[in-house]
């Protein structure tokens, strides 16, 4: 994946050396406030340096100051690295943080930290072929890993005394560990691009060994205060240390929040996210490469619906800043650089009301709470159940209510769901709580106000022999959600896509991007 990452681009470097003087002269005439873009590179893309270099940084032969600069890159950790540092995002397999938080044996988290360091050095070895730069790369991240390991060991010893509780420090621990991944990838990228002749600049937002506690905006403003967008290519860490803790509020969406605030505070003309796939009408692996098409155009409302299903184009809070400041968001496929991707704006509505995306999520737990006494006391029941879910940080995808039943559909682990169930039972001992594993499939569009749309969707599922357990559609009519048995998930996506999406011509939307 990281092969040929350190290959030297002799032509580009020679170009820069030959034109350095002319660039300097041109730079004096360039408007200092020229518009720029802020671009985030996802973890899977970061793991392929050749693709990042060729398809993003040097896209369309950008080997001159006009095309190369006036951009800011915000990078994620290399693919899989944050999973090793915290815990696996999908499987829940424990990383260093989860082992430290729950283990009685120091060796467990310590061994995991050793595995992190080994993996980071393997990545470095694949990127840097000369011994000097490789040694510098290993020294940079090695120092931080060692610092973090010492902090964990010291904290563990302190918390063996009764006056100190480990739980009160875990948020800080997760932040510290997460920062290692982005610092690693950002520092490496700067060195590699400098080797290519690019005037790259490492913008470290992690606050490592920084005694000052700042807000996110303050940290970004200070870091970018003297950046010359016309002559420098800033490579910023996706993690930023803040007084309140970025992960505490945004969990694994922290890098998107950093990306969004940089775009807002620096006045970007466009925010761009580079992913390993297009924002498509459905998962190509389910409906087929020929049937799934890039969306081309959509709005932030649709992006929020996708985020609710765990298929984030961007975290909703990050999207809010872009939306309020009228900054368009473009989602691009790193591995198809000639495609203009999907443009997300606040005011876009499709010319023809229709379904644009079929998305969904498996591994959903339906927590059904039935109590005969609920009738007439719905508000108190609803509040208490919501409090229990919030207490254990449950992720609510959707919910439904009738006279004596409240059902929440949670995108959480079974361990979390069991804790929530126990808390609800403590509050309402007579409440009958049933837990069932289901899937959610949603039809989404910027404008779905078409008579008969719901009946067409239901008919498509029925014709495929799929039983619908619950249906949700709000008056806003930007999505329809169907709760189904998990075993019917793939068939439901295919059926809805064929009946609601493939019947439309999508060329105009794509061209409009």
One Martini backbone bead per residue (centre of mass of N, CA, C, O) as a GRO file, in nm:
protein
  513
    1UNK     BB    1   0.057   0.064  -0.018
    2UNK     BB    2   0.353   0.217   0.030
    3UNK     BB    3   0.467   0.194  -0.236
    4UNK     BB    4   0.693   0.425  -0.370
    5UNK     BB    5   0.684   0.681  -0.175
    6UNK     BB    6   1.012   0.765  -0.204
    7UNK     BB    7   1.010   0.851  -0.480
    8UNK     BB    8   1.189   1.050  -0.695
    9UNK     BB    9   1.112   1.369  -0.845
   10UNK     BB   10   1.319   1.504  -1.059
   11UNK     BB   11   1.149   1.697  -1.235
   12UNK     BB   12   1.014   1.868  -1.012
   13UNK     BB   13   1.272   1.964  -0.872
   14UNK     BB   14   1.401   2.098  -1.116
   15UNK     BB   15   1.181   2.300  -1.162
   16UNK     BB   16   1.205   2.450  -0.893
   17UNK     BB   17   1.501   2.534  -0.923
   18UNK     BB   18   1.458   2.694  -1.202
   19UNK     BB   19   1.191   2.877  -1.075
   20UNK     BB   20   1.238   3.029  -0.809
   21UNK     BB   21   1.276   3.324  -0.905
   22UNK     BB   22   1.005   3.359  -1.058
   23UNK     BB   23   0.825   3.300  -0.814
   24UNK     BB   24   0.914   3.539  -0.644
   25UNK     BB   25   0.824   3.759  -0.842
   26UNK     BB   26   0.528   3.671  -0.867
   27UNK     BB   27   0.457   3.684  -0.559
   28UNK     BB   28   0.467   4.002  -0.534
   29UNK     BB   29   0.197   4.024  -0.729
   30UNK     BB   30   0.028   3.864  -0.550
   31UNK     BB   31  -0.251   3.815  -0.389
   32UNK     BB   32  -0.269   3.765  -0.048
   33UNK     BB   33  -0.606   3.706  -0.067
   34UNK     BB   34  -0.626   3.462  -0.211
   35UNK     BB   35  -0.798   3.207  -0.274
   36UNK     BB   36  -0.867   2.899  -0.096
   37UNK     BB   37  -0.819   2.569   0.004
   38UNK     BB   38  -0.959   2.301   0.206
   39UNK     BB   39  -0.807   1.971   0.262
   40UNK     BB   40  -0.908   1.639   0.318
   41UNK     BB   41  -0.739   1.334   0.419
   42UNK     BB   42  -0.788   1.020   0.438
   43UNK     BB   43  -0.662   0.728   0.561
   44UNK     BB   44  -0.660   0.552   0.304
   45UNK     BB   45  -0.520   0.764   0.129
   46UNK     BB   46  -0.265   0.805   0.308
   47UNK     BB   47  -0.162   0.500   0.252
   48UNK     BB   48  -0.119   0.642  -0.050
   49UNK     BB   49   0.119   0.845  -0.151
   50UNK     BB   50   0.112   0.841  -0.457
   51UNK     BB   51  -0.184   0.935  -0.480
   52UNK     BB   52  -0.155   1.197  -0.326
   53UNK     BB   53   0.060   1.322  -0.506
   54UNK     BB   54  -0.068   1.281  -0.797
   55UNK     BB   55  -0.398   1.336  -0.736
   56UNK     BB   56  -0.358   1.603  -0.547
   57UNK     BB   57  -0.099   1.777  -0.542
   58UNK     BB   58  -0.022   1.705  -0.873
   59UNK     BB   59  -0.265   1.773  -1.014
   60UNK     BB   60  -0.244   1.846  -1.340
   61UNK     BB   61   0.060   1.937  -1.313
   62UNK     BB   62   0.132   2.083  -1.026
   63UNK     BB   63   0.448   2.262  -1.091
   64UNK     BB   64   0.337   2.541  -0.976
   65UNK     BB   65   0.251   2.803  -0.782
   66UNK     BB   66  -0.044   2.840  -0.882
   67UNK     BB   67  -0.133   2.524  -0.830
   68UNK     BB   68   0.007   2.431  -0.553
   69UNK     BB   69  -0.103   2.647  -0.393
   70UNK     BB   70  -0.365   2.764  -0.210
   71UNK     BB   71  -0.345   2.534   0.021
   72UNK     BB   72  -0.493   2.305   0.262
   73UNK     BB   73  -0.391   2.026   0.464
   74UNK     BB   74  -0.586   1.768   0.622
   75UNK     BB   75  -0.482   1.493   0.818
   76UNK     BB   76  -0.495   1.170   0.867
   77UNK     BB   77  -0.444   0.884   0.971
   78UNK     BB   78  -0.347   0.601   0.903
   79UNK     BB   79  -0.478   0.323   0.825
   80UNK     BB   80  -0.568   0.183   1.148
   81UNK     BB   81  -0.427   0.358   1.373
   82UNK     BB   82  -0.666   0.453   1.554
   83UNK     BB   83  -0.753   0.168   1.626
   84UNK     BB   84  -0.487   0.102   1.782
   85UNK     BB   85  -0.510   0.346   1.988
   86UNK     BB   86  -0.809   0.278   2.068
   87UNK     BB   87  -1.048   0.143   1.867
   88UNK     BB   88  -1.240  -0.030   1.675
   89UNK     BB   89  -1.493   0.114   1.503
   90UNK     BB   90  -1.658  -0.163   1.438
   91UNK     BB   91  -1.563  -0.414   1.631
   92UNK     BB   92  -1.419  -0.309   1.917
   93UNK     BB   93  -1.133  -0.359   1.923
   94UNK     BB   94  -0.882  -0.314   2.130
   95UNK     BB   95  -0.672  -0.070   2.215
   96UNK     BB   96  -0.484   0.110   2.409
   97UNK     BB   97  -0.712   0.258   2.552
   98UNK     BB   98  -0.904   0.019   2.621
   99UNK     BB   99  -0.687  -0.134   2.785
  100UNK     BB  100  -0.627   0.087   2.991
  101UNK     BB  101  -0.926   0.125   3.096
  102UNK     BB  102  -0.976  -0.218   3.149
  103UNK     BB  103  -0.706  -0.309   3.268
  104UNK     BB  104  -0.497  -0.487   3.514
  105UNK     BB  105  -0.266  -0.516   3.297
  106UNK     BB  106  -0.003  -0.340   3.175
  107UNK     BB  107   0.091  -0.529   2.938
  108UNK     BB  108  -0.136  -0.486   2.741
  109UNK     BB  109  -0.096  -0.181   2.667
  110UNK     BB  110   0.208  -0.197   2.622
  111UNK     BB  111   0.202  -0.395   2.384
  112UNK     BB  112   0.022  -0.214   2.207
  113UNK     BB  113   0.225   0.017   2.191
  114UNK     BB  114   0.444  -0.150   2.055
  115UNK     BB  115   0.274  -0.208   1.799
  116UNK     BB  116   0.248   0.083   1.710
  117UNK     BB  117   0.545   0.144   1.672
  118UNK     BB  118   0.603  -0.077   1.467
  119UNK     BB  119   0.401   0.023   1.252
  120UNK     BB  120   0.520   0.306   1.214
  121UNK     BB  121   0.802   0.201   1.121
  122UNK     BB  122   0.698   0.050   0.874
  123UNK     BB  123   0.589   0.295   0.730
  124UNK     BB  124   0.852   0.452   0.719
  125UNK     BB  125   1.013   0.238   0.554
  126UNK     BB  126   0.817   0.272   0.299
  127UNK     BB  127   0.883   0.592   0.259
  128UNK     BB  128   1.194   0.582   0.356
  129UNK     BB  129   1.511   0.511   0.192
  130UNK     BB  130   1.674   0.691   0.365
  131UNK     BB  131   1.841   0.674   0.664
  132UNK     BB  132   1.818   0.964   0.771
  133UNK     BB  133   1.510   1.014   0.742
  134UNK     BB  134   1.420   0.762   0.892
  135UNK     BB  135   1.546   0.837   1.163
  136UNK     BB  136   1.381   1.098   1.200
  137UNK     BB  137   1.101   0.968   1.191
  138UNK     BB  138   1.142   0.774   1.433
  139UNK     BB  139   1.218   0.995   1.638
  140UNK     BB  140   0.965   1.163   1.635
  141UNK     BB  141   0.751   0.937   1.708
  142UNK     BB  142   0.906   0.798   1.938
  143UNK     BB  143   0.896   1.028   2.144
  144UNK     BB  144   0.585   1.032   2.169
  145UNK     BB  145   0.538   0.741   2.250
  146UNK     BB  146   0.712   0.752   2.505
  147UNK     BB  147   0.558   0.976   2.647
  148UNK     BB  148   0.286   0.831   2.656
  149UNK     BB  149   0.378   0.579   2.814
  150UNK     BB  150   0.469   0.734   3.067
  151UNK     BB  151   0.198   0.862   3.133
  152UNK     BB  152   0.041   0.597   3.175
  153UNK     BB  153   0.218   0.478   3.398
  154UNK     BB  154   0.189   0.713   3.598
  155UNK     BB  155  -0.121   0.710   3.615
  156UNK     BB  156  -0.153   0.422   3.715
  157UNK     BB  157   0.000   0.465   3.981
  158UNK     BB  158  -0.167   0.696   4.100
  159UNK     BB  159  -0.453   0.529   4.076
  160UNK     BB  160  -0.384   0.329   4.320
  161UNK     BB  161  -0.488   0.553   4.475
  162UNK     BB  162  -0.779   0.659   4.632
  163UNK     BB  163  -0.765   0.977   4.533
  164UNK     BB  164  -0.761   0.841   4.240
  165UNK     BB  165  -0.939   0.845   3.926
  166UNK     BB  166  -0.927   0.720   3.615
  167UNK     BB  167  -1.194   0.824   3.484
  168UNK     BB  168  -1.103   1.137   3.503
  169UNK     BB  169  -0.862   1.079   3.256
  170UNK     BB  170  -0.961   0.943   2.983
  171UNK     BB  171  -1.005   1.178   2.789
  172UNK     BB  172  -0.707   1.265   2.779
  173UNK     BB  173  -0.591   0.998   2.681
  174UNK     BB  174  -0.740   0.982   2.407
  175UNK     BB  175  -0.623   1.243   2.294
  176UNK     BB  176  -0.323   1.172   2.307
  177UNK     BB  177  -0.335   0.917   2.127
  178UNK     BB  178  -0.468   1.038   1.872
  179UNK     BB  179  -0.237   1.246   1.801
  180UNK     BB  180  -0.022   1.046   1.691
  181UNK     BB  181  -0.138   0.982   1.408
  182UNK     BB  182  -0.136   1.275   1.281
  183UNK     BB  183   0.159   1.347   1.337
  184UNK     BB  184   0.280   1.125   1.166
  185UNK     BB  185   0.150   1.191   0.883
  186UNK     BB  186   0.222   1.492   0.861
  187UNK     BB  187   0.529   1.482   0.890
  188UNK     BB  188   0.582   1.289   0.657
  189UNK     BB  189   0.453   1.458   0.429
  190UNK     BB  190   0.644   1.695   0.446
  191UNK     BB  191   0.907   1.544   0.381
  192UNK     BB  192   0.821   1.429   0.105
  193UNK     BB  193   0.756   1.705  -0.033
  194UNK     BB  194   1.033   1.831   0.002
  195UNK     BB  195   1.169   1.612  -0.179
  196UNK     BB  196   0.987   1.736  -0.429
  197UNK     BB  197   1.005   2.071  -0.385
  198UNK     BB  198   0.814   2.147  -0.156
  199UNK     BB  199   0.678   2.408   0.055
  200UNK     BB  200   0.632   2.257   0.327
  201UNK     BB  201   0.416   2.268   0.633
  202UNK     BB  202   0.408   2.206   0.972
  203UNK     BB  203   0.088   2.180   1.144
  204UNK     BB  204   0.071   2.168   1.491
  205UNK     BB  205  -0.236   2.094   1.684
  206UNK     BB  206  -0.174   1.899   1.944
  207UNK     BB  207  -0.013   2.036   2.192
  208UNK     BB  208   0.266   1.932   2.243
  209UNK     BB  209   0.394   2.051   2.527
  210UNK     BB  210   0.151   2.249   2.581
  211UNK     BB  211   0.045   2.461   2.844
  212UNK     BB  212  -0.181   2.565   2.669
  213UNK     BB  213  -0.535   2.638   2.681
  214UNK     BB  214  -0.739   2.616   2.400
  215UNK     BB  215  -0.927   2.681   2.164
  216UNK     BB  216  -0.978   2.591   1.852
  217UNK     BB  217  -0.964   2.874   1.725
  218UNK     BB  218  -0.704   2.969   1.865
  219UNK     BB  219  -0.515   2.752   1.757
  220UNK     BB  220  -0.556   2.809   1.456
  221UNK     BB  221  -0.489   3.112   1.448
  222UNK     BB  222  -0.199   3.080   1.553
  223UNK     BB  223  -0.090   2.872   1.338
  224UNK     BB  224  -0.189   3.075   1.078
  225UNK     BB  225  -0.078   3.369   1.107
  226UNK     BB  226   0.213   3.311   0.917
  227UNK     BB  227   0.087   3.198   0.668
  228UNK     BB  228   0.179   3.149   0.320
  229UNK     BB  229  -0.024   3.054   0.070
  230UNK     BB  230   0.159   3.134  -0.185
  231UNK     BB  231   0.441   2.960  -0.060
  232UNK     BB  232   0.274   2.749   0.109
  233UNK     BB  233   0.215   2.402   0.235
  234UNK     BB  234  -0.006   2.310   0.454
  235UNK     BB  235   0.021   2.048   0.713
  236UNK     BB  236  -0.238   1.932   0.907
  237UNK     BB  237  -0.366   1.818   1.184
  238UNK     BB  238  -0.664   1.660   1.262
  239UNK     BB  239  -0.568   1.705   1.539
  240UNK     BB  240  -0.686   1.913   1.820
  241UNK     BB  241  -0.606   2.087   2.095
  242UNK     BB  242  -0.832   2.141   2.369
  243UNK     BB  243  -0.980   2.240   2.655
  244UNK     BB  244  -1.247   2.044   2.611
  245UNK     BB  245  -1.220   1.842   2.392
  246UNK     BB  246  -1.275   1.700   2.087
  247UNK     BB  247  -1.365   1.399   2.144
  248UNK     BB  248  -1.589   1.450   2.353
  249UNK     BB  249  -1.778   1.573   2.118
  250UNK     BB  250  -1.675   1.412   1.822
  251UNK     BB  251  -1.498   1.189   1.838
  252UNK     BB  252  -1.411   1.056   1.522
  253UNK     BB  253  -1.489   1.363   1.402
  254UNK     BB  254  -1.249   1.565   1.466
  255UNK     BB  255  -1.110   1.619   1.184
  256UNK     BB  256  -1.361   1.763   1.059
  257UNK     BB  257  -1.361   2.000   1.255
  258UNK     BB  258  -1.087   2.109   1.190
  259UNK     BB  259  -1.136   2.149   0.889
  260UNK     BB  260  -1.377   2.346   0.915
  261UNK     BB  261  -1.239   2.572   1.088
  262UNK     BB  262  -1.018   2.637   0.888
  263UNK     BB  263  -1.203   2.725   0.659
  264UNK     BB  264  -1.346   2.954   0.815
  265UNK     BB  265  -1.095   3.118   0.940
  266UNK     BB  266  -0.948   3.142   0.636
  267UNK     BB  267  -1.153   3.175   0.397
  268UNK     BB  268  -1.256   2.959   0.212
  269UNK     BB  269  -1.382   2.868  -0.105
  270UNK     BB  270  -1.323   2.552  -0.041
  271UNK     BB  271  -1.421   2.227   0.062
  272UNK     BB  272  -1.222   1.919   0.074
  273UNK     BB  273  -1.279   1.564   0.034
  274UNK     BB  274  -1.065   1.280   0.045
  275UNK     BB  275  -1.150   0.966  -0.075
  276UNK     BB  276  -1.191   0.613  -0.165
  277UNK     BB  277  -1.477   0.731  -0.255
  278UNK     BB  278  -1.778   0.793  -0.362
  279UNK     BB  279  -2.072   0.972  -0.354
  280UNK     BB  280  -2.326   0.750  -0.378
  281UNK     BB  281  -2.636   0.594  -0.445
  282UNK     BB  282  -2.462   0.339  -0.354
  283UNK     BB  283  -2.327   0.049  -0.284
  284UNK     BB  284  -2.142  -0.109  -0.523
  285UNK     BB  285  -2.125  -0.393  -0.375
  286UNK     BB  286  -2.448  -0.428  -0.398
  287UNK     BB  287  -2.549  -0.293  -0.693
  288UNK     BB  288  -2.311  -0.212  -0.858
  289UNK     BB  289  -2.104  -0.031  -1.062
  290UNK     BB  290  -2.320   0.049  -1.287
  291UNK     BB  291  -2.553   0.155  -1.090
  292UNK     BB  292  -2.366   0.324  -0.938
  293UNK     BB  293  -2.361   0.681  -0.872
  294UNK     BB  294  -2.258   0.976  -0.858
  295UNK     BB  295  -2.424   1.246  -0.741
  296UNK     BB  296  -2.275   1.557  -0.772
  297UNK     BB  297  -2.542   1.672  -0.611
  298UNK     BB  298  -2.607   1.842  -0.293
  299UNK     BB  299  -2.689   1.873   0.054
  300UNK     BB  300  -2.664   1.916   0.397
  301UNK     BB  301  -2.912   1.752   0.470
  302UNK     BB  302  -2.815   1.486   0.347
  303UNK     BB  303  -2.552   1.467   0.509
  304UNK     BB  304  -2.698   1.425   0.779
  305UNK     BB  305  -2.839   1.158   0.711
  306UNK     BB  306  -2.578   1.000   0.663
  307UNK     BB  307  -2.455   1.044   0.945
  308UNK     BB  308  -2.685   0.891   1.097
  309UNK     BB  309  -2.575   0.615   0.938
  310UNK     BB  310  -2.248   0.631   0.933
  311UNK     BB  311  -2.212   0.799   0.634
  312UNK     BB  312  -1.987   1.023   0.624
  313UNK     BB  313  -1.913   1.316   0.472
  314UNK     BB  314  -1.984   1.483   0.742
  315UNK     BB  315  -1.999   1.624   1.024
  316UNK     BB  316  -2.259   1.808   1.133
  317UNK     BB  317  -2.089   2.028   1.289
  318UNK     BB  318  -1.901   2.083   1.049
  319UNK     BB  319  -2.122   2.161   0.843
  320UNK     BB  320  -2.236   2.411   0.984
  321UNK     BB  321  -2.003   2.610   0.930
  322UNK     BB  322  -2.012   2.595   0.623
  323UNK     BB  323  -2.307   2.673   0.586
  324UNK     BB  324  -2.301   2.956   0.736
  325UNK     BB  325  -2.043   3.042   0.528
  326UNK     BB  326  -2.084   2.945   0.231
  327UNK     BB  327  -1.921   2.666   0.205
  328UNK     BB  328  -1.834   2.449  -0.009
  329UNK     BB  329  -1.856   2.092  -0.060
  330UNK     BB  330  -1.614   1.844  -0.166
  331UNK     BB  331  -1.635   1.505  -0.284
  332UNK     BB  332  -1.356   1.292  -0.341
  333UNK     BB  333  -1.171   1.066  -0.542
  334UNK     BB  334  -0.849   0.982  -0.522
  335UNK     BB  335  -0.866   0.748  -0.768
  336UNK     BB  336  -1.042   0.992  -0.937
  337UNK     BB  337  -0.919   1.291  -1.031
  338UNK     BB  338  -1.110   1.372  -1.288
  339UNK     BB  339  -1.331   1.379  -1.094
  340UNK     BB  340  -1.552   1.623  -0.939
  341UNK     BB  341  -1.758   1.495  -0.778
  342UNK     BB  342  -1.932   1.622  -0.488
  343UNK     BB  343  -2.153   1.889  -0.435
  344UNK     BB  344  -2.204   2.079  -0.132
  345UNK     BB  345  -2.492   2.268  -0.042
  346UNK     BB  346  -2.746   2.462   0.099
  347UNK     BB  347  -2.949   2.519  -0.180
  348UNK     BB  348  -2.983   2.248  -0.300
  349UNK     BB  349  -3.219   2.126  -0.556
  350UNK     BB  350  -3.371   1.920  -0.733
  351UNK     BB  351  -3.546   1.948  -1.024
  352UNK     BB  352  -3.643   1.653  -0.947
  353UNK     BB  353  -3.827   1.471  -0.765
  354UNK     BB  354  -3.623   1.239  -0.566
  355UNK     BB  355  -3.419   0.974  -0.533
  356UNK     BB  356  -3.056   0.957  -0.461
  357UNK     BB  357  -3.030   0.763  -0.198
  358UNK     BB  358  -2.909   0.446  -0.073
  359UNK     BB  359  -2.904   0.379   0.272
  360UNK     BB  360  -2.733   0.215   0.559
  361UNK     BB  361  -2.760  -0.015   0.856
  362UNK     BB  362  -2.612  -0.228   1.058
  363UNK     BB  363  -2.606  -0.317   1.378
  364UNK     BB  364  -2.894  -0.278   1.509
  365UNK     BB  365  -3.070  -0.183   1.811
  366UNK     BB  366  -3.377  -0.270   1.938
  367UNK     BB  367  -3.537  -0.075   2.203
  368UNK     BB  368  -3.817  -0.201   2.366
  369UNK     BB  369  -4.061  -0.008   2.558
  370UNK     BB  370  -4.306  -0.153   2.776
  371UNK     BB  371  -4.587   0.028   2.938
  372UNK     BB  372  -4.895   0.072   3.072
  373UNK     BB  373  -4.808   0.350   3.232
  374UNK     BB  374  -4.733   0.541   2.990
  375UNK     BB  375  -5.000   0.639   2.972
  376UNK     BB  376  -4.972   0.989   3.040
  377UNK     BB  377  -4.622   0.950   3.076
  378UNK     BB  378  -4.433   0.998   2.830
  379UNK     BB  379  -4.229   1.219   2.907
  380UNK     BB  380  -4.087   1.074   3.147
  381UNK     BB  381  -3.999   0.826   2.990
  382UNK     BB  382  -3.842   0.961   2.764
  383UNK     BB  383  -3.634   1.107   2.944
  384UNK     BB  384  -3.518   0.859   3.093
  385UNK     BB  385  -3.421   0.707   2.841
  386UNK     BB  386  -3.240   0.929   2.730
  387UNK     BB  387  -3.053   0.940   2.977
  388UNK     BB  388  -2.947   0.649   2.951
  389UNK     BB  389  -2.824   0.681   2.672
  390UNK     BB  390  -2.636   0.922   2.738
  391UNK     BB  391  -2.471   0.792   2.968
  392UNK     BB  392  -2.364   0.558   2.739
  393UNK     BB  393  -2.339   0.675   2.451
  394UNK     BB  394  -2.569   0.642   2.264
  395UNK     BB  395  -2.675   0.576   1.919
  396UNK     BB  396  -2.925   0.742   1.756
  397UNK     BB  397  -3.111   0.686   1.465
  398UNK     BB  398  -3.405   0.612   1.580
  399UNK     BB  399  -3.768   0.648   1.654
  400UNK     BB  400  -4.065   0.524   1.836
  401UNK     BB  401  -4.422   0.601   1.913
  402UNK     BB  402  -4.676   0.514   2.141
  403UNK     BB  403  -4.888   0.482   2.398
  404UNK     BB  404  -4.680   0.224   2.539
  405UNK     BB  405  -4.424   0.279   2.334
  406UNK     BB  406  -4.058   0.275   2.313
  407UNK     BB  407  -3.829   0.298   2.031
  408UNK     BB  408  -3.485   0.237   1.994
  409UNK     BB  409  -3.225   0.289   1.747
  410UNK     BB  410  -2.900   0.148   1.790
  411UNK     BB  411  -2.547   0.233   1.716
  412UNK     BB  412  -2.438  -0.004   1.918
  413UNK     BB  413  -2.318  -0.198   2.139
  414UNK     BB  414  -2.414  -0.459   2.330
  415UNK     BB  415  -2.291  -0.355   2.592
  416UNK     BB  416  -2.437  -0.081   2.588
  417UNK     BB  417  -2.727  -0.188   2.569
  418UNK     BB  418  -2.727  -0.341   2.840
  419UNK     BB  419  -2.683  -0.090   3.014
  420UNK     BB  420  -2.937   0.059   2.927
  421UNK     BB  421  -3.141  -0.154   3.012
  422UNK     BB  422  -3.067  -0.156   3.313
  423UNK     BB  423  -3.131   0.145   3.367
  424UNK     BB  424  -3.432   0.130   3.291
  425UNK     BB  425  -3.512  -0.093   3.497
  426UNK     BB  426  -3.445   0.075   3.748
  427UNK     BB  427  -3.661   0.297   3.683
  428UNK     BB  428  -3.857   0.054   3.539
  429UNK     BB  429  -3.947  -0.248   3.660
  430UNK     BB  430  -4.223  -0.297   3.469
  431UNK     BB  431  -4.064  -0.289   3.217
  432UNK     BB  432  -4.073  -0.413   2.889
  433UNK     BB  433  -3.766  -0.530   2.745
  434UNK     BB  434  -3.667  -0.539   2.403
  435UNK     BB  435  -3.409  -0.699   2.207
  436UNK     BB  436  -3.311  -0.626   1.861
  437UNK     BB  437  -3.172  -0.715   1.563
  438UNK     BB  438  -3.115  -0.478   1.296
  439UNK     BB  439  -3.206  -0.274   1.011
  440UNK     BB  440  -3.130   0.020   0.809
  441UNK     BB  441  -3.318   0.173   0.540
  442UNK     BB  442  -3.258   0.457   0.315
  443UNK     BB  443  -3.431   0.720   0.152
  444UNK     BB  444  -3.265   0.992  -0.024
  445UNK     BB  445  -3.335   1.357  -0.063
  446UNK     BB  446  -3.381   1.692  -0.143
  447UNK     BB  447  -3.660   1.591  -0.303
  448UNK     BB  448  -3.962   1.383  -0.197
  449UNK     BB  449  -4.234   1.537  -0.304
  450UNK     BB  450  -4.409   1.253  -0.389
  451UNK     BB  451  -4.663   1.094  -0.490
  452UNK     BB  452  -4.610   0.754  -0.389
  453UNK     BB  453  -4.322   0.697  -0.278
  454UNK     BB  454  -4.381   0.509  -0.039
  455UNK     BB  455  -4.535   0.288  -0.196
  456UNK     BB  456  -4.299   0.213  -0.382
  457UNK     BB  457  -4.109   0.119  -0.160
  458UNK     BB  458  -4.288  -0.095  -0.032
  459UNK     BB  459  -4.331  -0.257  -0.295
  460UNK     BB  460  -4.034  -0.333  -0.341
  461UNK     BB  461  -4.003  -0.497  -0.079
  462UNK     BB  462  -4.241  -0.693  -0.119
  463UNK     BB  463  -4.139  -0.816  -0.397
  464UNK     BB  464  -3.878  -0.933  -0.216
  465UNK     BB  465  -3.987  -1.046   0.067
  466UNK     BB  466  -3.992  -0.796   0.270
  467UNK     BB  467  -4.018  -0.725   0.602
  468UNK     BB  468  -4.166  -0.462   0.779
  469UNK     BB  469  -4.118  -0.329   1.106
  470UNK     BB  470  -4.065  -0.018   1.020
  471UNK     BB  471  -4.169   0.333   0.967
  472UNK     BB  472  -4.009   0.649   0.850
  473UNK     BB  473  -4.159   0.987   0.804
  474UNK     BB  474  -4.120   1.310   0.757
  475UNK     BB  475  -4.232   1.625   0.664
  476UNK     BB  476  -3.963   1.701   0.513
  477UNK     BB  477  -3.887   1.483   0.296
  478UNK     BB  478  -3.563   1.345   0.288
  479UNK     BB  479  -3.666   1.068   0.425
  480UNK     BB  480  -3.675   0.701   0.443
  481UNK     BB  481  -3.738   0.451   0.695
  482UNK     BB  482  -3.637   0.101   0.726
  483UNK     BB  483  -3.721  -0.167   0.926
  484UNK     BB  484  -3.527  -0.467   0.932
  485UNK     BB  485  -3.397  -0.747   0.884
  486UNK     BB  486  -3.067  -0.813   0.864
  487UNK     BB  487  -3.088  -1.036   0.632
  488UNK     BB  488  -3.232  -0.802   0.427
  489UNK     BB  489  -3.038  -0.571   0.352
  490UNK     BB  490  -2.925  -0.618   0.065
  491UNK     BB  491  -3.201  -0.652  -0.076
  492UNK     BB  492  -3.312  -0.372  -0.004
  493UNK     BB  493  -3.107  -0.197  -0.149
  494UNK     BB  494  -3.154  -0.312  -0.432
  495UNK     BB  495  -3.460  -0.260  -0.455
  496UNK     BB  496  -3.462   0.050  -0.407
  497UNK     BB  497  -3.262   0.129  -0.626
  498UNK     BB  498  -3.419   0.014  -0.870
  499UNK     BB  499  -3.701   0.172  -0.809
  500UNK     BB  500  -3.576   0.487  -0.731
  501UNK     BB  501  -3.296   0.536  -0.908
  502UNK     BB  502  -3.257   0.376  -1.191
  503UNK     BB  503  -3.508   0.543  -1.328
  504UNK     BB  504  -3.297   0.770  -1.352
  505UNK     BB  505  -3.128   1.048  -1.468
  506UNK     BB  506  -2.774   1.149  -1.377
  507UNK     BB  507  -2.609   1.342  -1.561
  508UNK     BB  508  -2.684   1.633  -1.467
  509UNK     BB  509  -2.580   1.617  -1.175
  510UNK     BB  510  -2.287   1.557  -1.243
  511UNK     BB  511  -2.226   1.803  -1.426
  512UNK     BB  512  -2.297   2.024  -1.205
  513UNK     BB  513  -2.020   1.986  -1.039
   0.00000   0.00000   0.00000
